[in-house]
Amino acid sequence: IKQKKRHMGDTKHFCPVSLKENFVLYPGLQEYAAKYKEKIYYFSTSEYRDKFLKNPEEYVAHNEPLQAPPLRVCLLGIHGAGKSTCARQIADKLGIFHIQFEEYLQELILPKTKKKVGPSFDEDHEDDNKIAEELEDFSQTMTKTETEKSKEDVKLTDEEEAIKANLMDNTELPPEVLDNIVPQWWKKEPFRSTGFILDGFPRTSDEARYLSEQGLCPDVAVYIQVEESDIFDRLFPLRLKKWKDRRAKKKEYRKKLKDLKAKIRV
């Protein structure tokens, strides 16, 4: 049976209210449809349909077509899949922002932690810091009590504690923390008018559900699948180099420590 062709509105099958208020192309549903000037509009929720019907002229095109939002991409994959490398190249090619989610979280707490946190970063600094503190003690640049006092003065807020727990133990970020981080990439400048590629988010089904509930739709979601052997070949040489560099630094610290002890003895 040949169906009668429908005359869609300016936003086609996307919700015009989501476009106007959130600058997001959110697919509308047929059960939330309305007709205006012989054109059919679909809406994401019944509330948005009612809002449209109260003042339709606010959401339709007049002298020129409605402006579409820029490209927003979510790039997903396991650690070592090459997300950041691909994201940087895509961002450069398309002229959009590259947002590395975990790196962004690190930057939020870095002013207080003074170093990056997480399992891989802890093993990098643990031994070196011990030797560095010994050097400071022997060179008398800072007393032990002053060091402890400076550590005590740094207190993380509840939000910063949640971010640290997420980086250290993969603890789920609560919605109130995500509210202060994620929506700005869709709703605030310069991301709102430029677009972005979000590297490493969402990572869980709860985070994906959060995006959906907030009406924050990416235009494209890409998941990179890589063989385990390829990831091993890619990450092992880097980890080995890091381990060798750490050993070299430790050796250098011990030499300095020995020289300082000899100087103090003299």
ZADO-1210 file (C-alpha; in nm, 4 decimals, padded with zeros to 6 digits):
<atoms>
<atom x="00.0000" y="00.0000" z="00.0000" code="ILE" pos="1"/>
<atom x="00.1456" y="00.3305" z="-00.1009" code="LYS" pos="2"/>
<atom x="00.1482" y="00.5641" z="00.1974" code="GLN" pos="3"/>
<atom x="00.0758" y="00.9323" z="00.1658" code="LYS" pos="4"/>
<atom x="00.3968" y="01.1361" z="00.1774" code="LYS" pos="5"/>
<atom x="00.4309" y="01.3304" z="00.4995" code="ARG" pos="6"/>
<atom x="00.5412" y="01.6927" z="00.4919" code="HIS" pos="7"/>
<atom x="00.7948" y="01.7132" z="00.7732" code="MET" pos="8"/>
<atom x="00.8801" y="02.0333" z="00.9565" code="GLY" pos="9"/>
<atom x="01.2042" y="02.2321" z="00.9380" code="ASP" pos="10"/>
<atom x="01.3901" y="01.9932" z="01.1702" code="THR" pos="11"/>
<atom x="01.2714" y="01.6761" z="00.9857" code="LYS" pos="12"/>
<atom x="01.2501" y="01.3911" z="01.2400" code="HIS" pos="13"/>
<atom x="01.4497" y="01.5786" z="01.5067" code="PHE" pos="14"/>
<atom x="01.2886" y="01.7611" z="01.7994" code="CYS" pos="15"/>
<atom x="01.2733" y="02.1389" z="01.7266" code="PRO" pos="16"/>
<atom x="01.2563" y="02.2306" z="02.0970" code="VAL" pos="17"/>
<atom x="01.5737" y="02.0313" z="02.1794" code="SER" pos="18"/>
<atom x="01.7465" y="02.2057" z="01.8895" code="LEU" pos="19"/>
<atom x="01.6373" y="02.5521" z="01.9988" code="LYS" pos="20"/>
<atom x="01.7012" y="02.5193" z="02.3725" code="GLU" pos="21"/>
<atom x="01.9882" y="02.2683" z="02.3944" code="ASN" pos="22"/>
<atom x="02.1358" y="02.2961" z="02.0419" code="PHE" pos="23"/>
<atom x="02.1139" y="01.9168" z="02.0089" code="VAL" pos="24"/>
<atom x="01.9696" y="01.7012" z="01.7291" code="LEU" pos="25"/>
<atom x="01.7514" y="01.4746" z="01.9412" code="TYR" pos="26"/>
<atom x="01.5377" y="01.2241" z="01.7438" code="PRO" pos="27"/>
<atom x="01.1641" y="01.2779" z="01.7999" code="GLY" pos="28"/>
<atom x="00.9082" y="01.0032" z="01.8541" code="LEU" pos="29"/>
<atom x="00.5936" y="00.9461" z="01.6497" code="GLN" pos="30"/>
<atom x="00.3795" y="00.9297" z="01.9647" code="GLU" pos="31"/>
<atom x="00.4895" y="01.2870" z="02.0432" code="TYR" pos="32"/>
<atom x="00.3928" y="01.4438" z="01.7117" code="ALA" pos="33"/>
<atom x="00.2119" y="01.7685" z="01.6330" code="ALA" pos="34"/>
<atom x="00.0941" y="01.9416" z="01.3169" code="LYS" pos="35"/>
<atom x="00.1590" y="02.3084" z="01.2464" code="TYR" pos="36"/>
<atom x="00.0942" y="02.4876" z="00.9143" code="LYS" pos="37"/>
<atom x="00.0358" y="02.1522" z="00.7378" code="GLU" pos="38"/>
<atom x="00.3757" y="02.0231" z="00.8543" code="LYS" pos="39"/>
<atom x="00.4396" y="01.7454" z="01.1045" code="ILE" pos="40"/>
<atom x="00.6914" y="01.7863" z="01.3869" code="TYR" pos="41"/>
<atom x="00.8229" y="01.5107" z="01.6140" code="TYR" pos="42"/>
<atom x="00.9282" y="01.5773" z="01.9740" code="PHE" pos="43"/>
<atom x="01.1523" y="01.3970" z="02.2224" code="SER" pos="44"/>
<atom x="00.9032" y="01.4333" z="02.5129" code="THR" pos="45"/>
<atom x="00.5383" y="01.5266" z="02.5622" code="SER" pos="46"/>
<atom x="00.6527" y="01.8330" z="02.7626" code="GLU" pos="47"/>
<atom x="00.8480" y="01.9628" z="02.4628" code="TYR" pos="48"/>
<atom x="00.5453" y="01.9041" z="02.2376" code="ARG" pos="49"/>
<atom x="00.3264" y="02.1105" z="02.4724" code="ASP" pos="50"/>
<atom x="00.5931" y="02.3802" z="02.4849" code="LYS" pos="51"/>
<atom x="00.6001" y="02.3949" z="02.1046" code="PHE" pos="52"/>
<atom x="00.2202" y="02.4181" z="02.0745" code="LEU" pos="53"/>
<atom x="00.2114" y="02.7164" z="02.3140" code="LYS" pos="54"/>
<atom x="00.4449" y="02.9215" z="02.0918" code="ASN" pos="55"/>
<atom x="00.5265" y="02.7444" z="01.7600" code="PRO" pos="56"/>
<atom x="00.6793" y="03.0506" z="01.5930" code="GLU" pos="57"/>
<atom x="00.9690" y="03.0432" z="01.8372" code="GLU" pos="58"/>
<atom x="01.0834" y="02.7033" z="01.7109" code="TYR" pos="59"/>
<atom x="01.0292" y="02.7193" z="01.3322" code="VAL" pos="60"/>
<atom x="01.2403" y="02.8738" z="01.0582" code="ALA" pos="61"/>
<atom x="01.1485" y="03.2190" z="00.9292" code="HIS" pos="62"/>
<atom x="01.3712" y="03.4038" z="00.6803" code="ASN" pos="63"/>
<atom x="01.6532" y="03.1473" z="00.6735" code="GLU" pos="64"/>
<atom x="01.6948" y="02.7758" z="00.7563" code="PRO" pos="65"/>
<atom x="01.7548" y="02.6721" z="01.1149" code="LEU" pos="66"/>
<atom x="02.1202" y="02.6350" z="01.2073" code="GLN" pos="67"/>
<atom x="02.2293" y="02.2763" z="01.2718" code="ALA" pos="68"/>
<atom x="02.4655" y="02.2050" z="01.5637" code="PRO" pos="69"/>
<atom x="02.8313" y="02.1149" z="01.4960" code="PRO" pos="70"/>
<atom x="02.9642" y="01.7599" z="01.4933" code="LEU" pos="71"/>
<atom x="02.9853" y="01.5810" z="01.8293" code="ARG" pos="72"/>
<atom x="03.1597" y="01.2448" z="01.8412" code="VAL" pos="73"/>
<atom x="03.2064" y="00.9909" z="02.1238" code="CYS" pos="74"/>
<atom x="03.5116" y="00.7694" z="02.0682" code="LEU" pos="75"/>
<atom x="03.5225" y="00.4537" z="02.2804" code="LEU" pos="76"/>
<atom x="03.7517" y="00.1555" z="02.3286" code="GLY" pos="77"/>
<atom x="03.9700" y="-00.0211" z="02.5856" code="ILE" pos="78"/>
<atom x="04.2985" y="00.1214" z="02.7140" code="HIS" pos="79"/>
<atom x="04.5607" y="00.1008" z="02.4402" code="GLY" pos="80"/>
<atom x="04.3124" y="00.0776" z="02.1526" code="ALA" pos="81"/>
<atom x="04.4458" y="00.4013" z="02.0015" code="GLY" pos="82"/>
<atom x="04.1555" y="00.6315" z="02.0919" code="LYS" pos="83"/>
<atom x="04.3682" y="00.9379" z="02.1659" code="SER" pos="84"/>
<atom x="04.5809" y="00.8995" z="01.8522" code="THR" pos="85"/>
<atom x="04.2738" y="00.8690" z="01.6296" code="CYS" pos="86"/>
<atom x="04.0907" y="01.1471" z="01.8152" code="ALA" pos="87"/>
<atom x="04.3778" y="01.3948" z="01.7692" code="ARG" pos="88"/>
<atom x="04.3934" y="01.3266" z="01.3952" code="GLN" pos="89"/>
<atom x="04.0161" y="01.3573" z="01.3517" code="ILE" pos="90"/>
<atom x="04.0032" y="01.6768" z="01.5594" code="ALA" pos="91"/>
<atom x="04.2827" y="01.8342" z="01.3509" code="ASP" pos="92"/>
<atom x="04.1194" y="01.7324" z="01.0249" code="LYS" pos="93"/>
<atom x="03.7697" y="01.8561" z="01.1155" code="LEU" pos="94"/>
<atom x="03.8730" y="02.1608" z="01.3199" code="GLY" pos="95"/>
<atom x="03.6898" y="02.0499" z="01.6374" code="ILE" pos="96"/>
<atom x="03.8006" y="02.0145" z="01.9996" code="PHE" pos="97"/>
<atom x="03.9625" y="01.6971" z="02.1309" code="HIS" pos="98"/>
<atom x="03.8538" y="01.6215" z="02.4892" code="ILE" pos="99"/>
<atom x="04.0346" y="01.3337" z="02.6599" code="GLN" pos="100"/>
<atom x="03.8003" y="01.2540" z="02.9492" code="PHE" pos="101"/>
<atom x="04.0409" y="01.0976" z="03.2004" code="GLU" pos="102"/>
<atom x="04.3047" y="01.3628" z="03.1262" code="GLU" pos="103"/>
<atom x="04.0403" y="01.6295" z="03.1891" code="TYR" pos="104"/>
<atom x="03.9593" y="01.4703" z="03.5272" code="LEU" pos="105"/>
<atom x="04.3307" y="01.4723" z="03.6157" code="GLN" pos="106"/>
<atom x="04.3513" y="01.8458" z="03.5387" code="GLU" pos="107"/>
<atom x="04.0581" y="01.9202" z="03.7716" code="LEU" pos="108"/>
<atom x="04.2392" y="01.7868" z="04.0802" code="ILE" pos="109"/>
<atom x="04.6022" y="01.8463" z="03.9748" code="LEU" pos="110"/>
<atom x="04.6296" y="02.1880" z="04.1533" code="PRO" pos="111"/>
<atom x="04.5766" y="02.0088" z="04.4866" code="LYS" pos="112"/>
<atom x="04.7285" y="01.6637" z="04.4301" code="THR" pos="113"/>
<atom x="05.0357" y="01.8174" z="04.2589" code="LYS" pos="114"/>
<atom x="05.0722" y="01.4984" z="04.0541" code="LYS" pos="115"/>
<atom x="04.8565" y="01.2713" z="03.8419" code="LYS" pos="116"/>
<atom x="04.6796" y="00.9977" z="04.0346" code="VAL" pos="117"/>
<atom x="04.6003" y="00.6398" z="03.9379" code="GLY" pos="118"/>
<atom x="04.7638" y="00.2961" z="03.9486" code="PRO" pos="119"/>
<atom x="05.0098" y="00.3617" z="03.6648" code="SER" pos="120"/>
<atom x="05.1124" y="00.7058" z="03.7987" code="PHE" pos="121"/>
<atom x="05.1528" y="00.5843" z="04.1575" code="ASP" pos="122"/>
<atom x="05.4141" y="00.3277" z="04.0599" code="GLU" pos="123"/>
<atom x="05.6019" y="00.5970" z="03.8664" code="ASP" pos="124"/>
<atom x="05.6419" y="00.8294" z="04.1641" code="HIS" pos="125"/>
<atom x="05.6274" y="00.6166" z="04.4776" code="GLU" pos="126"/>
<atom x="05.9968" y="00.5294" z="04.5174" code="ASP" pos="127"/>
<atom x="06.1292" y="00.8512" z="04.3631" code="ASP" pos="128"/>
<atom x="05.9340" y="01.0666" z="04.6089" code="ASN" pos="129"/>
<atom x="06.0740" y="00.8775" z="04.9061" code="LYS" pos="130"/>
<atom x="06.4289" y="00.9452" z="04.7913" code="ILE" pos="131"/>
<atom x="06.3426" y="01.3051" z="04.7036" code="ALA" pos="132"/>
<atom x="06.2132" y="01.3626" z="05.0596" code="GLU" pos="133"/>
<atom x="06.5358" y="01.2193" z="05.1991" code="GLU" pos="134"/>
<atom x="06.7331" y="01.4590" z="04.9822" code="LEU" pos="135"/>
<atom x="06.5246" y="01.7479" z="05.1128" code="GLU" pos="136"/>
<atom x="06.5873" y="01.6383" z="05.4711" code="ASP" pos="137"/>
<atom x="06.9661" y="01.6113" z="05.4253" code="PHE" pos="138"/>
<atom x="06.9951" y="01.9407" z="05.2376" code="SER" pos="139"/>
<atom x="06.7791" y="02.1012" z="05.5107" code="GLN" pos="140"/>
<atom x="06.5606" y="02.2865" z="05.2585" code="THR" pos="141"/>
<atom x="06.2467" y="02.1781" z="05.4440" code="MET" pos="142"/>
<atom x="06.1939" y="02.0206" z="05.7831" code="THR" pos="143"/>
<atom x="05.9859" y="01.7077" z="05.8251" code="LYS" pos="144"/>
<atom x="05.7208" y="01.8928" z="06.0254" code="THR" pos="145"/>
<atom x="05.6808" y="02.1556" z="05.7516" code="GLU" pos="146"/>
<atom x="05.6400" y="01.8816" z="05.4906" code="THR" pos="147"/>
<atom x="05.3700" y="01.7101" z="05.6960" code="GLU" pos="148"/>
<atom x="05.1960" y="02.0432" z="05.7584" code="LYS" pos="149"/>
<atom x="05.1872" y="02.1268" z="05.3865" code="SER" pos="150"/>
<atom x="05.0340" y="01.7843" z="05.3184" code="LYS" pos="151"/>
<atom x="04.7711" y="01.8365" z="05.5875" code="GLU" pos="152"/>
<atom x="04.6690" y="02.1778" z="05.4498" code="ASP" pos="153"/>
<atom x="04.5560" y="02.0281" z="05.1181" code="VAL" pos="154"/>
<atom x="04.1955" y="01.9115" z="05.1552" code="LYS" pos="155"/>
<atom x="03.9920" y="01.7839" z="04.8636" code="LEU" pos="156"/>
<atom x="03.6260" y="01.8737" z="04.8257" code="THR" pos="157"/>
<atom x="03.3625" y="01.5989" z="04.7995" code="ASP" pos="158"/>
<atom x="03.3611" y="01.6408" z="04.4208" code="GLU" pos="159"/>
<atom x="03.7425" y="01.6191" z="04.4008" code="GLU" pos="160"/>
<atom x="03.7387" y="01.3107" z="04.6271" code="GLU" pos="161"/>
<atom x="03.4874" y="01.1459" z="04.3910" code="ALA" pos="162"/>
<atom x="03.7078" y="01.2271" z="04.0898" code="ILE" pos="163"/>
<atom x="04.0167" y="01.0902" z="04.2667" code="LYS" pos="164"/>
<atom x="03.8318" y="00.7696" z="04.3616" code="ALA" pos="165"/>
<atom x="03.7251" y="00.7292" z="03.9983" code="ASN" pos="166"/>
<atom x="04.0837" y="00.7654" z="03.8729" code="LEU" pos="167"/>
<atom x="04.2287" y="00.5390" z="04.1425" code="MET" pos="168"/>
<atom x="03.9688" y="00.2609" z="04.1665" code="ASP" pos="169"/>
<atom x="03.7218" y="00.3162" z="03.8770" code="ASN" pos="170"/>
<atom x="03.4534" y="00.4165" z="04.1291" code="THR" pos="171"/>
<atom x="03.1402" y="00.5405" z="03.9521" code="GLU" pos="172"/>
<atom x="03.1163" y="00.9205" z="03.9237" code="LEU" pos="173"/>
<atom x="02.7887" y="01.0424" z="04.0807" code="PRO" pos="174"/>
<atom x="02.5447" y="01.2374" z="03.8568" code="PRO" pos="175"/>
<atom x="02.6022" y="01.5616" z="04.0512" code="GLU" pos="176"/>
<atom x="02.9722" y="01.5491" z="03.9605" code="VAL" pos="177"/>
<atom x="02.8948" y="01.4725" z="03.5945" code="LEU" pos="178"/>
<atom x="02.6523" y="01.7691" z="03.5961" code="ASP" pos="179"/>
<atom x="02.9465" y="02.0046" z="03.6562" code="ASN" pos="180"/>
<atom x="03.1597" y="01.8498" z="03.3825" code="ILE" pos="181"/>
<atom x="02.9736" y="01.7008" z="03.0855" code="VAL" pos="182"/>
<atom x="02.6829" y="01.9368" z="02.9916" code="PRO" pos="183"/>
<atom x="02.9166" y="02.2324" z="02.9303" code="GLN" pos="184"/>
<atom x="03.0606" y="02.0569" z="02.6239" code="TRP" pos="185"/>
<atom x="02.7171" y="02.0636" z="02.4636" code="TRP" pos="186"/>
<atom x="02.5811" y="02.3893" z="02.6043" code="LYS" pos="187"/>
<atom x="02.8707" y="02.6331" z="02.6609" code="LYS" pos="188"/>
<atom x="03.1129" y="02.8098" z="02.4314" code="GLU" pos="189"/>
<atom x="03.3499" y="02.7514" z="02.2645" code="PRO" pos="190"/>
<atom x="03.2443" y="02.3836" z="02.2427" code="PHE" pos="191"/>
<atom x="02.8785" y="02.4630" z="02.1652" code="ARG" pos="192"/>
<atom x="02.9446" y="02.6244" z="01.8285" code="SER" pos="193"/>
<atom x="03.2664" y="02.4397" z="01.7328" code="THR" pos="194"/>
<atom x="03.1970" y="02.0750" z="01.8149" code="GLY" pos="195"/>
<atom x="03.4216" y="01.8141" z="01.9730" code="PHE" pos="196"/>
<atom x="03.5397" y="01.4563" z="01.9794" code="ILE" pos="197"/>
<atom x="03.5010" y="01.3120" z="02.3308" code="LEU" pos="198"/>
<atom x="03.7681" y="01.0503" z="02.3911" code="ASP" pos="199"/>
<atom x="03.6829" y="00.7812" z="02.6489" code="GLY" pos="200"/>
<atom x="03.3288" y="00.8780" z="02.7543" code="PHE" pos="201"/>
<atom x="03.0813" y="00.7237" z="02.8233" code="PRO" pos="202"/>
<atom x="03.2663" y="00.4287" z="02.9771" code="ARG" pos="203"/>
<atom x="02.9754" y="00.2478" z="03.1447" code="THR" pos="204"/>
<atom x="02.6074" y="00.1847" z="03.0755" code="SER" pos="205"/>
<atom x="02.5192" y="00.4256" z="03.3605" code="ASP" pos="206"/>
<atom x="02.7191" y="00.7046" z="03.1987" code="GLU" pos="207"/>
<atom x="02.5497" y="00.6350" z="02.8629" code="ALA" pos="208"/>
<atom x="02.2120" y="00.6460" z="03.0409" code="ARG" pos="209"/>
<atom x="02.3124" y="00.9780" z="03.1986" code="TYR" pos="210"/>
<atom x="02.3763" y="01.1290" z="02.8529" code="LEU" pos="211"/>
<atom x="02.0394" y="01.0036" z="02.7309" code="SER" pos="212"/>
<atom x="01.8492" y="01.1375" z="03.0318" code="GLU" pos="213"/>
<atom x="02.0171" y="01.4774" z="02.9989" code="GLN" pos="214"/>
<atom x="01.9347" y="01.4927" z="02.6266" code="GLY" pos="215"/>
<atom x="02.3039" y="01.5128" z="02.5351" code="LEU" pos="216"/>
<atom x="02.3180" y="01.3168" z="02.2100" code="CYS" pos="217"/>
<atom x="02.6398" y="01.2604" z="02.0162" code="PRO" pos="218"/>
<atom x="02.5993" y="01.2582" z="01.6385" code="ASP" pos="219"/>
<atom x="02.8370" y="00.9642" z="01.6067" code="VAL" pos="220"/>
<atom x="02.9573" y="00.6997" z="01.8538" code="ALA" pos="221"/>
<atom x="03.2607" y="00.4969" z="01.7438" code="VAL" pos="222"/>
<atom x="03.3922" y="00.1899" z="01.9277" code="TYR" pos="223"/>
<atom x="03.7457" y="00.0779" z="01.8388" code="ILE" pos="224"/>
<atom x="03.8047" y="-00.2973" z="01.8650" code="GLN" pos="225"/>
<atom x="04.1658" y="-00.4189" z="01.8838" code="VAL" pos="226"/>
<atom x="04.3242" y="-00.7625" z="01.9259" code="GLU" pos="227"/>
<atom x="04.4928" y="-00.8228" z="02.2625" code="GLU" pos="228"/>
<atom x="04.8226" y="-00.9081" z="02.0943" code="SER" pos="229"/>
<atom x="04.8240" y="-00.5705" z="01.9145" code="ASP" pos="230"/>
<atom x="04.7663" y="-00.3854" z="02.2423" code="ILE" pos="231"/>
<atom x="05.0489" y="-00.5796" z="02.4080" code="PHE" pos="232"/>
<atom x="05.2880" y="-00.4944" z="02.1205" code="ASP" pos="233"/>
<atom x="05.1824" y="-00.1299" z="02.1432" code="ARG" pos="234"/>
<atom x="05.2009" y="-00.0792" z="02.5206" code="LEU" pos="235"/>
<atom x="05.4822" y="-00.3078" z="02.6351" code="PHE" pos="236"/>
<atom x="05.7758" y="-00.1115" z="02.4800" code="PRO" pos="237"/>
<atom x="05.6451" y="00.2114" z="02.6372" code="LEU" pos="238"/>
<atom x="05.6031" y="00.0505" z="02.9797" code="ARG" pos="239"/>
<atom x="05.9532" y="-00.1020" z="02.9541" code="LEU" pos="240"/>
<atom x="06.1057" y="00.2357" z="02.8635" code="LYS" pos="241"/>
<atom x="05.9245" y="00.4007" z="03.1545" code="LYS" pos="242"/>
<atom x="06.0554" y="00.1331" z="03.3916" code="TRP" pos="243"/>
<atom x="06.4143" y="00.1836" z="03.2684" code="LYS" pos="244"/>
<atom x="06.3833" y="00.5625" z="03.3029" code="ASP" pos="245"/>
<atom x="06.2539" y="00.5197" z="03.6587" code="ARG" pos="246"/>
<atom x="06.5480" y="00.2968" z="03.7483" code="ARG" pos="247"/>
<atom x="06.7927" y="00.5493" z="03.6009" code="ALA" pos="248"/>
<atom x="06.6341" y="00.8307" z="03.8023" code="LYS" pos="249"/>
<atom x="06.6489" y="00.6211" z="04.1183" code="LYS" pos="250"/>
<atom x="07.0187" y="00.5540" z="04.0592" code="LYS" pos="251"/>
<atom x="07.0806" y="00.9253" z="04.0094" code="GLU" pos="252"/>
<atom x="06.8926" y="01.0108" z="04.3310" code="TYR" pos="253"/>
<atom x="07.0924" y="00.7556" z="04.5277" code="ARG" pos="254"/>
<atom x="07.4169" y="00.9039" z="04.4008" code="LYS" pos="255"/>
<atom x="07.3074" y="01.2526" z="04.5082" code="LYS" pos="256"/>
<atom x="07.1985" y="01.1158" z="04.8444" code="LEU" pos="257"/>
<atom x="07.5368" y="00.9484" z="04.8940" code="LYS" pos="258"/>
<atom x="07.7210" y="01.2713" z="04.8053" code="ASP" pos="259"/>
<atom x="07.5065" y="01.4704" z="05.0483" code="LEU" pos="260"/>
<atom x="07.5674" y="01.2227" z="05.3306" code="LYS" pos="261"/>
<atom x="07.9430" y="01.2409" z="05.2663" code="ALA" pos="262"/>
<atom x="07.9267" y="01.6240" z="05.2695" code="LYS" pos="263"/>
<atom x="07.7389" y="01.6250" z="05.6003" code="ILE" pos="264"/>
<atom x="07.9878" y="01.3736" z="05.7469" code="ARG" pos="265"/>
<atom x="08.2784" y="01.6038" z="05.6526" code="VAL" pos="266"/>
</atoms>
